[in-house]
Every structure is written in structure tokens, then in C-alpha cells.
Amino acid sequence: MKSESFLGKLKSLIVEHLEDENFGVSDLAKKMSFSRSQLLRKVKAETGNSVSRLIRDIRLEEAARMVIESDLNASEIAYRTGFSSPSYFS
């Protein structure tokens, strides 16, 4: 699997489960058919970051897109991007 398609599939799965605040590393590993440790090693090698950091960064990218493209307020965007606490999101 090429790294671009690997990272693309990861991003796609994270975006697919964006509103699920409980979607995390174990869920992503299961969806990718990797063990948790395999996924951690592969993501670290590809991005230099942890899987949880990757998930958070993608959530924030999507939130930034929503701020620009929608009329939603910050709390609505926070919930739609999987942040259970609007104050943490802010």
C-alpha cells in the first residue's frame, strides 16, 4: 500500500466517524485491519506523529473548513467534529 493511499484511507475513515467523539486509535486500527501497535508504528513512520495526534489534527482541519464554509456556531462545529466539550474545542 502506498503511503499516500494509506494516509488517504486513514483520513477518510476519520472523517467518516467525525461526529463520534469516542472514535479513537483502537477503532481506527480495527477498521484498517491493523493491530494497534502496527498502526502506531506505521503512522509514526509516515507522519512523525501519533495516531491520536493525527485524529485530532484531522478533526481540527475539518472544523476549520466548517468555520469558513458554514454558518454553524463554534459549539455546533465542536460537536460535529467529535469534541465533546466546546470549551476544550475553543
C-alpha positions, 0 to 999 in steps of 0.5 A, a space after each residue: 500500500 502506498 503511503 499516500 493511499 494509506 494516509 488517504 484511507 486513514 483520513 477518510 475513515 476519520 472523517 467518516 466517524 467525525 461526529 463520534 467523539 469516542 472514535 479513537 486509535 483502537 477503532 481506527 486500527 480495527 477498521 484498517 485491519 491493523 493491530 494497534 501497535 502496527 498502526 502506531 508504528 506505521 503512522 509514526 513512520 509516515 507522519 512523525 506523529 501519533 495516531 491520536 495526534 493525527 485524529 485530532 489534527 484531522 478533526 481540527 482541519 475539518 472544523 476549520 473548513 466548517 468555520 469558513 464554509 458554514 454558518 454553524 456556531 463554534 459549539 455546533 462545529 465542536 460537536 460535529 467534529 467529535 469534541 465533546 466539550 466546546 470549551 476544550 474545542 475553543 
